[in-house]
């Protein structure tokens, strides 16, 4: 069977029927496959999807551990997930044309090989610079591997289920984040940070071997690159990288305290404007600015960015609250197992109920579920633990994967209606709004949480008067807790006051996270209501057009 598969995969033996030919240069053909080969394609797609997702998830889930193990300060460790986004956000702009001109196989082999080589090198040279290089390579490889996962999944299902395959292929990488939090404590227990990178290296090598063993059907090629493409890419990618750096580090170094943030924005805005001006006047642009500026696409962009922001409720707000209350990945195994299961159910349900005529409805439902869950989470207290958040976080995990596939297909169908040349513009836009939207969500929620924590802390401290008997009792009880090791009454009183101050800070943080949950609920409800308004208006216009006809 293996020999027959190898013979089948020789490019010179391929002969496409009319309905099996690639839809556009750079994408694989769609021939009929026997069931064993479909199963192999599906298995490799899952491997590639998890490899792409783990590239950033393993770091984001273990920033505190890596910070100590690598000897980095909070600002330095924040660069690692940020650099991933900096290289990931714009690379699709150039990768699509690379596939069109050079084919799928070189595209896959080059990116996976570079990724694996840099990950291996970091195991021997483990400084801050090498960690940054690995994350940058991971960002580029993540975009490439995500595309491959999508293409392999499309080969795994029959042609009549091709759109469902797109939903599954785009959804699998999203399941990697809860999975990373679920088993990374066991990896760290083996050999701390090195085991994480060994696992990442192993996934990259497995993916490279799988892609080399079972090729995608060949694509048609054409000369795709033009000299101005590279100028546009440098300007656009540079601007997006600077914006990503500002969003990723702004709340860590604080927005008004770091001069480099202002200089980064001063450089990024003209670079982005120059790139858009170049593309606006080109005959064959990378970014079709006229189409991207249409009302339909602008509404899609706004809704998708808002969805990514409110979905940060889980990755930042809920996990942040549990961390403040003393919970870590070791103690949240059941929590992340439930989140992972809900993510998988969301992917499968999204593919099962997919209706190309009702792509906006799943998005509206998903954002509405986030609003409901966020308002429930806003009732958290200092006694809240993982079990109290199981149902709400399962809802949000379900929503996060349920909305993504229909959102992609909504824009993709409009791009295909406008012409295949618009695909590059849409893929670039989709990658930007998801990556930048995720960073913007963390930046917005993180900044709001810090502001509310300071306000709540000031309000609580203002209410604690030294003459209040309750305050005096709390200080005395705190001092009594250290009475066995501190004999001096004055020092015991000071320790009791310090313990009360820590308790006040914890309560202020809990109140701040509740404020964040309420903000998310309001934003999600407003976005879901906006989508409902758009759908109702479209329905009303359709009925009015029918009456006139």
C-alpha positions as CSV (number, residue, x, y, z in Angstrom):
1,X,0.0,0.0,0.0
2,X,2.9,2.4,0.8
3,X,4.5,1.7,-2.6
4,X,1.1,2.4,-4.3
5,X,0.8,5.6,-2.4
6,X,4.3,6.7,-3.4
7,X,3.6,6.0,-7.0
8,X,0.3,7.9,-6.7
9,X,2.1,10.9,-5.3
10,X,4.6,11.4,-8.1
11,X,3.8,14.7,-9.8
12,X,4.4,13.3,-13.3
13,X,1.6,10.7,-12.8
14,X,-1.1,13.2,-11.9
15,X,-3.9,13.9,-14.4
16,X,-6.7,16.1,-13.2
17,X,-10.2,15.9,-14.4
18,X,-11.9,19.3,-15.0
19,X,-13.6,19.2,-11.6
20,X,-10.4,18.1,-9.8
21,X,-8.1,20.9,-11.0
22,X,-6.8,23.5,-8.5
23,X,-9.2,26.4,-7.9
24,X,-6.4,28.9,-8.2
25,X,-2.6,28.7,-8.5
26,X,-0.9,27.8,-5.3
27,X,-3.7,25.6,-4.0
28,X,-3.7,21.8,-4.4
29,X,-6.0,19.9,-6.7
30,X,-9.0,17.9,-5.5
31,X,-8.7,14.4,-6.8
32,X,-10.6,11.4,-5.5
33,X,-8.8,9.5,-2.7
34,X,-9.4,6.1,-1.2
35,X,-10.4,6.0,2.4
36,X,-7.0,5.0,3.8
37,X,-5.4,7.9,2.1
38,X,-8.1,10.3,3.4
39,X,-7.5,9.0,6.9
40,X,-3.8,9.7,6.5
41,X,-4.4,13.2,5.2
42,X,-6.8,13.9,8.1
43,X,-4.2,12.6,10.7
44,X,-1.5,14.7,9.2
45,X,-3.8,17.8,9.2
46,X,-4.4,17.3,12.9
47,X,-0.7,17.0,13.6
48,X,0.1,20.1,11.5
49,X,-2.7,22.1,13.2
50,X,-1.5,21.2,16.7
51,X,2.1,22.0,15.7
52,X,1.0,25.4,14.5
53,X,-1.0,26.1,17.6
54,X,1.6,24.9,20.1
55,X,4.2,27.2,18.6
56,X,2.8,30.1,20.7
57,X,0.5,28.3,23.2
58,X,3.4,26.5,25.0
59,X,5.1,29.9,25.7
60,X,1.9,31.8,26.5
61,X,0.8,29.1,29.0
62,X,4.1,29.1,30.8
63,X,5.5,32.7,30.8
64,X,6.0,32.8,34.6
65,X,8.0,29.5,34.6
66,X,10.1,30.5,31.6
67,X,10.7,34.0,33.0
68,X,12.5,32.4,36.0
69,X,14.2,29.6,34.2
70,X,15.6,31.9,31.5
71,X,16.4,34.7,33.9
72,X,14.2,37.3,32.1
73,X,12.3,40.3,33.5
74,X,8.5,40.7,32.8
75,X,9.2,43.0,29.8
76,X,11.6,40.6,28.3
77,X,9.3,37.5,28.7
78,X,6.5,39.5,27.2
79,X,8.5,39.9,24.0
80,X,8.4,36.1,23.3
81,X,4.7,35.8,22.5
82,X,4.7,39.3,21.0
83,X,7.5,38.5,18.5
84,X,5.5,35.4,17.4
85,X,2.7,37.7,16.4
86,X,5.1,40.3,14.8
87,X,6.3,37.7,12.2
88,X,3.0,35.8,12.0
89,X,0.7,38.7,11.2
90,X,2.0,39.6,7.8
91,X,3.8,36.6,6.4
92,X,0.7,35.3,4.6
93,X,0.9,38.4,2.4
94,X,4.0,37.0,0.7
95,X,3.5,33.2,1.3
96,X,0.5,33.0,-1.0
97,X,2.5,34.3,-3.9
98,X,5.4,32.0,-2.9
99,X,3.1,29.0,-3.3
100,X,1.8,30.3,-6.6
101,X,5.2,30.7,-8.1
102,X,7.3,27.8,-6.5
103,X,4.6,25.3,-5.5
104,X,3.5,23.7,-2.3
105,X,6.3,21.3,-1.5
106,X,9.2,23.9,-1.3
107,X,6.9,26.1,0.7
108,X,6.3,23.4,3.3
109,X,9.8,22.0,3.5
110,X,11.6,25.4,3.7
111,X,9.5,26.8,6.6
112,X,9.4,23.6,8.6
113,X,13.2,23.0,8.2
114,X,14.1,26.5,9.4
115,X,11.7,26.3,12.3
116,X,13.2,22.9,13.4
117,X,16.8,24.1,13.0
118,X,16.3,27.2,15.1
119,X,14.4,25.3,17.8
120,X,17.3,22.8,18.0
121,X,19.9,25.6,18.1
122,X,18.0,27.2,21.1
123,X,18.6,24.1,23.1
124,X,22.3,24.8,23.0
125,X,22.4,28.6,22.9
126,X,19.6,29.6,25.3
127,X,20.0,33.3,25.7
128,X,17.4,35.9,25.2
129,X,18.4,36.6,21.6
130,X,18.1,32.9,20.6
131,X,14.7,32.7,22.3
132,X,13.6,35.7,20.3
133,X,14.9,34.1,17.1
134,X,13.0,30.8,17.8
135,X,9.8,32.7,18.4
136,X,10.2,34.7,15.2
137,X,10.7,31.5,13.2
138,X,7.8,29.9,15.0
139,X,5.6,32.8,13.9
140,X,6.5,32.4,10.3
141,X,6.3,28.6,10.4
142,X,3.0,28.8,12.3
143,X,1.4,30.6,9.4
144,X,2.8,28.2,6.9
145,X,1.9,25.1,8.9
146,X,-1.7,26.4,9.5
147,X,-2.1,26.7,5.7
148,X,-0.8,23.2,5.3
149,X,-3.2,21.9,8.0
150,X,-6.1,23.4,6.1
151,X,-5.0,22.0,2.8
152,X,-4.5,18.5,4.2
153,X,-7.9,18.5,5.9
154,X,-9.5,19.5,2.5
155,X,-8.0,16.4,1.0
156,X,-9.3,14.3,3.9
157,X,-13.0,14.9,3.2
158,X,-15.0,14.4,0.0
159,X,-15.5,17.3,-2.3
160,X,-19.1,17.8,-1.2
161,X,-17.8,18.5,2.4
162,X,-15.0,20.8,1.3
163,X,-16.3,23.8,3.2
164,X,-16.7,21.7,6.3
165,X,-13.1,20.7,5.9
166,X,-12.1,24.4,5.8
167,X,-13.9,24.8,9.2
168,X,-12.2,21.8,10.7
169,X,-8.8,22.8,9.3
170,X,-9.0,26.4,10.7
171,X,-10.3,25.2,14.0
172,X,-7.8,22.5,15.0
173,X,-5.0,24.9,15.8
174,X,-7.3,26.8,18.2
175,X,-7.5,23.6,20.4
176,X,-3.8,23.8,21.1
177,X,-4.0,26.5,23.8
178,X,-6.0,24.6,26.4
179,X,-4.1,21.4,25.5
180,X,-0.8,23.1,26.2
181,X,-2.0,24.3,29.6
182,X,-3.2,20.8,30.3
183,X,0.0,18.8,29.9
184,X,2.8,21.5,30.1
185,X,3.2,21.0,33.9
186,X,4.3,17.4,33.2
187,X,6.7,18.6,30.6
188,X,8.2,21.2,32.9
189,X,8.5,18.7,35.7
190,X,10.9,16.6,33.5
191,X,13.5,19.2,32.6
192,X,12.0,22.6,33.0
193,X,12.0,24.8,29.9
194,X,14.2,22.5,27.8
195,X,11.4,19.9,27.7
196,X,9.0,22.5,26.2
197,X,11.5,23.2,23.4
198,X,12.2,19.5,22.9
199,X,8.5,18.9,22.5
200,X,8.2,21.8,20.1
201,X,11.2,20.4,18.1
202,X,9.7,17.0,18.1
203,X,6.4,18.3,16.6
204,X,8.3,20.2,14.0
205,X,10.3,17.1,12.9
206,X,7.2,14.9,12.9
207,X,5.4,17.5,10.8
208,X,8.4,17.7,8.4
209,X,8.5,13.9,8.1
210,X,4.7,13.6,7.5
211,X,4.7,16.3,4.8
212,X,7.7,14.7,3.1
213,X,6.0,11.3,3.2
214,X,2.5,12.2,2.0
215,X,2.5,15.0,-0.4
216,X,-0.4,17.2,-1.3
217,X,-1.7,16.9,-4.8
218,X,0.4,19.3,-7.0
219,X,-0.8,22.8,-7.9
220,X,-0.6,24.9,-11.0
221,X,2.1,27.5,-10.9
222,X,2.5,30.9,-12.4
223,X,4.8,33.9,-12.2
224,X,3.4,35.7,-9.3
225,X,6.0,38.1,-7.8
226,X,6.4,41.6,-8.9
227,X,9.2,44.0,-7.8
228,X,6.8,46.3,-5.9
229,X,5.5,43.3,-3.9
230,X,8.7,43.3,-1.8
231,X,8.5,47.0,-1.2
232,X,4.9,46.7,-0.1
233,X,5.7,43.7,2.1
234,X,8.6,45.4,3.9
235,X,6.6,48.5,4.6
236,X,3.4,46.7,5.6
237,X,5.1,44.0,7.6
238,X,7.3,46.6,9.4
239,X,4.2,48.6,10.3
240,X,2.3,45.6,11.6
241,X,5.4,44.4,13.6
242,X,5.6,47.8,15.3
243,X,1.9,47.9,16.0
244,X,2.2,44.4,17.5
245,X,5.1,45.4,19.7
246,X,3.2,48.4,21.0
247,X,0.1,46.3,21.8
248,X,2.1,43.4,23.3
249,X,4.3,45.5,25.5
250,X,2.2,48.6,26.2
251,X,0.5,47.4,29.3
252,X,3.8,45.9,30.7
253,X,6.0,49.0,30.4
254,X,2.9,51.2,30.5
255,X,1.7,53.3,27.6
256,X,3.0,56.7,28.7
257,X,6.2,55.6,30.5
258,X,8.2,54.1,27.6
259,X,9.4,56.6,24.9
260,X,9.9,53.9,22.4
261,X,6.1,53.3,22.1
262,X,5.7,56.8,20.7
263,X,8.6,56.4,18.3
264,X,7.2,53.0,17.2
265,X,3.9,54.6,16.3
266,X,5.5,57.5,14.6
267,X,7.3,55.1,12.3
268,X,4.5,52.6,11.9
269,X,1.7,55.0,10.7
270,X,3.7,56.5,7.8
271,X,4.9,53.0,6.8
272,X,1.4,51.7,6.7
273,X,0.1,54.7,4.8
274,X,2.9,54.4,2.2
275,X,2.2,50.7,1.7
276,X,-1.5,51.4,1.2
277,X,-0.8,54.2,-1.2
278,X,1.4,52.0,-3.3
279,X,-1.1,49.2,-3.4
280,X,-4.0,51.6,-4.2
281,X,-2.4,52.6,-7.5
282,X,-1.2,49.2,-8.7
283,X,-2.7,47.1,-11.4
284,X,-2.1,43.8,-9.6
285,X,-1.9,44.8,-5.9
286,X,-1.1,42.5,-3.0
287,X,-3.8,44.4,-1.1
288,X,-6.8,45.5,-3.0
289,X,-7.5,48.6,-1.0
290,X,-10.8,49.5,-2.9
291,X,-12.3,46.1,-2.0
292,X,-11.0,46.1,1.6
293,X,-12.5,49.5,2.0
294,X,-16.0,48.4,0.9
295,X,-18.8,48.5,3.5
296,X,-19.3,44.8,3.7
297,X,-15.6,44.1,4.4
298,X,-15.3,46.9,6.9
299,X,-18.3,45.5,8.8
300,X,-16.6,42.1,8.7
301,X,-13.4,43.6,10.1
302,X,-15.1,45.4,12.9
303,X,-17.1,42.4,14.0
304,X,-14.1,40.0,13.8
305,X,-11.8,42.3,15.8
306,X,-14.5,42.7,18.5
307,X,-14.9,38.9,18.6
308,X,-11.2,38.5,19.1
309,X,-11.2,41.1,21.9
310,X,-14.1,39.6,23.8
311,X,-12.7,36.1,23.4
312,X,-9.7,37.2,25.4
313,X,-12.1,36.7,28.4
314,X,-10.7,33.2,28.7
315,X,-7.0,33.6,27.8
316,X,-6.5,36.7,29.9
317,X,-9.3,37.4,32.3
318,X,-10.4,34.0,33.6
319,X,-6.9,32.6,33.8
320,X,-5.6,35.9,35.3
321,X,-8.3,35.8,38.0
322,X,-7.4,32.2,38.9
323,X,-3.7,33.1,39.0
324,X,-4.3,36.0,41.4
325,X,-6.3,33.6,43.6
326,X,-3.3,31.2,43.8
327,X,-4.2,28.7,41.1
328,X,-1.8,27.5,38.5
329,X,-1.7,25.0,35.7
330,X,-0.8,22.2,38.1
331,X,-4.1,22.7,39.9
332,X,-6.3,23.4,36.9
333,X,-6.1,20.1,35.0
334,X,-9.8,19.4,35.1
335,X,-10.5,23.0,34.2
336,X,-8.4,22.9,31.0
337,X,-9.6,19.4,30.1
338,X,-13.1,20.8,30.0
339,X,-12.0,23.9,28.0
340,X,-10.2,21.6,25.5
341,X,-13.3,19.3,25.2
342,X,-15.5,22.3,24.6
343,X,-13.1,23.7,22.0
344,X,-13.2,20.4,20.1
345,X,-17.0,20.3,20.3
346,X,-17.1,23.9,19.0
347,X,-15.0,22.9,15.9
348,X,-17.1,19.8,15.2
349,X,-20.4,21.6,15.7
350,X,-19.4,24.5,13.5
351,X,-18.6,22.1,10.7
352,X,-21.8,20.0,11.3
353,X,-24.2,23.0,11.2
354,X,-22.4,25.0,8.5
355,X,-24.8,26.8,6.1
356,X,-23.2,29.0,3.5
357,X,-26.4,31.0,3.4
358,X,-26.3,31.8,7.1
359,X,-22.7,32.4,7.9
360,X,-23.3,35.4,10.1
361,X,-25.7,33.5,12.5
362,X,-23.0,31.3,14.1
363,X,-20.8,34.4,14.7
364,X,-23.7,36.2,16.4
365,X,-24.5,33.2,18.5
366,X,-20.9,32.7,19.6
367,X,-20.5,36.3,20.6
368,X,-23.8,36.2,22.4
369,X,-22.6,33.2,24.4
370,X,-19.5,35.1,25.5
371,X,-21.7,37.9,26.7
372,X,-23.8,35.5,28.8
373,X,-20.7,33.8,30.3
374,X,-18.9,37.1,31.0
375,X,-21.9,38.5,33.0
376,X,-22.0,35.2,35.1
377,X,-18.2,35.4,35.7
378,X,-18.6,39.0,36.9
379,X,-20.0,37.6,40.2
380,X,-16.6,36.1,41.2
381,X,-15.3,36.4,44.7
382,X,-12.0,35.6,46.4
383,X,-13.4,32.1,47.1
384,X,-13.9,31.5,43.4
385,X,-11.9,28.5,42.0
386,X,-11.8,26.5,38.8
387,X,-14.9,24.5,39.4
388,X,-17.0,27.7,39.7
389,X,-16.0,28.6,36.2
390,X,-16.3,25.3,34.4
391,X,-19.6,26.0,32.7
392,X,-18.9,29.6,31.7
393,X,-15.4,28.9,30.4
394,X,-16.7,25.8,28.5
395,X,-19.2,28.2,26.8
396,X,-16.5,30.6,25.8
397,X,-14.2,27.8,24.6
398,X,-17.0,26.5,22.5
399,X,-17.7,30.0,21.1
400,X,-14.1,30.6,20.3
401,X,-13.9,27.7,17.9
402,X,-17.5,27.8,16.8
403,X,-17.2,31.3,15.3
404,X,-13.9,31.0,13.5
405,X,-14.8,28.8,10.5
406,X,-18.0,30.7,9.5
407,X,-16.1,34.0,9.9
408,X,-13.4,32.8,7.5
409,X,-15.9,31.5,5.0
410,X,-17.9,34.7,5.2
411,X,-15.0,36.7,3.9
412,X,-13.7,34.0,1.6
413,X,-17.0,33.7,-0.3
414,X,-17.0,37.5,-0.8
415,X,-13.4,37.4,-2.0
416,X,-14.2,34.7,-4.5
417,X,-17.3,36.6,-5.7
418,X,-15.1,39.6,-6.4
419,X,-12.4,37.5,-8.2
420,X,-9.6,35.1,-7.2
421,X,-7.2,38.0,-7.1
422,X,-8.9,39.2,-3.9
423,X,-8.0,36.0,-2.0
424,X,-4.5,37.4,-1.0
425,X,-6.1,40.6,0.3
426,X,-8.6,38.6,2.3
427,X,-6.2,36.1,3.8
428,X,-3.9,39.0,4.8
429,X,-6.9,40.8,6.4
430,X,-8.1,37.7,8.2
431,X,-4.6,37.0,9.6
432,X,-4.3,40.6,10.7
433,X,-7.6,41.0,12.4
434,X,-7.2,37.7,14.3
435,X,-3.6,38.3,15.4
436,X,-3.9,42.0,16.1
437,X,-7.4,41.5,17.6
438,X,-6.0,39.0,20.0
439,X,-3.2,41.3,21.1
440,X,-5.6,44.3,21.3
441,X,-7.9,42.3,23.5
442,X,-5.2,41.4,26.0
443,X,-3.8,45.0,25.9
444,X,-7.3,46.5,26.4
445,X,-8.4,44.1,29.1
446,X,-5.0,44.2,30.8
447,X,-4.8,47.9,30.9
448,X,-8.4,48.2,32.1
449,X,-7.8,45.6,34.9
450,X,-4.7,47.6,36.1
451,X,-6.6,50.9,36.2
452,X,-9.6,49.3,38.0
453,X,-7.3,47.6,40.5
454,X,-5.7,50.9,41.5
455,X,-9.1,52.5,41.8
456,X,-10.6,49.6,43.8
457,X,-7.5,49.5,46.0
458,X,-7.7,53.2,46.8
459,X,-11.4,52.9,47.6
460,X,-10.8,49.9,49.9
461,X,-7.8,51.5,51.7
462,X,-9.8,54.7,52.2
463,X,-12.4,52.7,54.1
464,X,-9.9,51.2,56.5
465,X,-9.5,53.5,59.4
466,X,-7.0,52.6,62.1
467,X,-9.6,53.3,64.8
468,X,-12.1,50.8,63.2
469,X,-12.4,47.8,65.5
470,X,-12.7,45.4,62.6
471,X,-9.4,46.7,61.1
472,X,-7.7,46.4,64.4
473,X,-9.0,42.9,64.8
474,X,-7.7,41.9,61.4
475,X,-4.3,43.3,62.1
476,X,-4.1,41.5,65.4
477,X,-5.2,38.2,63.9
478,X,-2.6,38.6,61.1
479,X,0.0,39.2,63.7
480,X,-1.1,36.2,65.7
481,X,-0.5,34.0,62.7
482,X,3.2,34.8,62.8
483,X,3.4,35.0,66.6
484,X,5.4,31.7,66.8
485,X,8.3,33.2,64.8
486,X,8.1,36.9,65.6
487,X,8.4,37.7,69.3
488,X,8.4,41.5,69.2
489,X,4.8,42.9,69.5
490,X,5.6,45.9,67.3
491,X,6.9,43.6,64.5
492,X,3.9,41.3,64.9
493,X,1.6,44.3,64.4
494,X,3.6,45.4,61.4
495,X,3.3,41.9,59.9
496,X,-0.4,41.9,60.6
497,X,-0.8,45.2,58.7
498,X,1.3,43.7,55.8
499,X,-1.0,40.7,55.7
500,X,-4.1,42.9,55.7
501,X,-2.5,45.0,52.9
502,X,-2.0,41.8,50.8
503,X,-5.6,40.8,51.4
504,X,-6.7,44.2,50.3
505,X,-4.7,44.0,47.1
506,X,-6.1,40.5,46.4
507,X,-9.7,41.8,46.9
508,X,-9.0,44.9,44.7
509,X,-7.8,42.5,42.0
510,X,-10.9,40.3,42.2
511,X,-13.1,43.4,41.9
512,X,-11.0,44.6,39.0
513,X,-11.4,41.3,37.2
514,X,-15.2,41.5,37.8
515,X,-15.1,44.9,36.2
516,X,-13.2,43.4,33.2
517,X,-15.9,40.6,32.9
518,X,-18.6,43.3,32.9
519,X,-16.8,45.2,30.2
520,X,-16.5,42.1,28.1
521,X,-20.2,41.3,28.6
522,X,-21.2,44.8,27.4
523,X,-18.9,44.7,24.4
524,X,-20.0,41.2,23.4
525,X,-23.7,42.1,23.9
526,X,-23.2,45.2,21.8
527,X,-21.4,43.3,19.0
528,X,-24.1,40.5,19.0
529,X,-26.8,43.2,18.9
530,X,-25.1,44.9,16.0
531,X,-25.0,41.7,14.1
532,X,-28.7,41.1,14.8
533,X,-29.4,44.6,13.5
534,X,-27.5,43.9,10.3
535,X,-29.3,40.6,9.8
536,X,-32.7,42.1,10.4
537,X,-32.0,45.0,8.0
538,X,-30.9,42.6,5.3
539,X,-34.0,40.5,5.8
540,X,-36.2,43.6,5.7
541,X,-34.5,44.8,2.5
542,X,-35.0,41.4,0.9
543,X,-38.7,41.4,1.7
544,X,-39.1,44.9,0.4
545,X,-37.4,43.9,-2.9
546,X,-39.7,40.9,-3.2
547,X,-42.8,43.1,-2.8
548,X,-41.5,45.6,-5.4
549,X,-40.9,42.7,-7.8
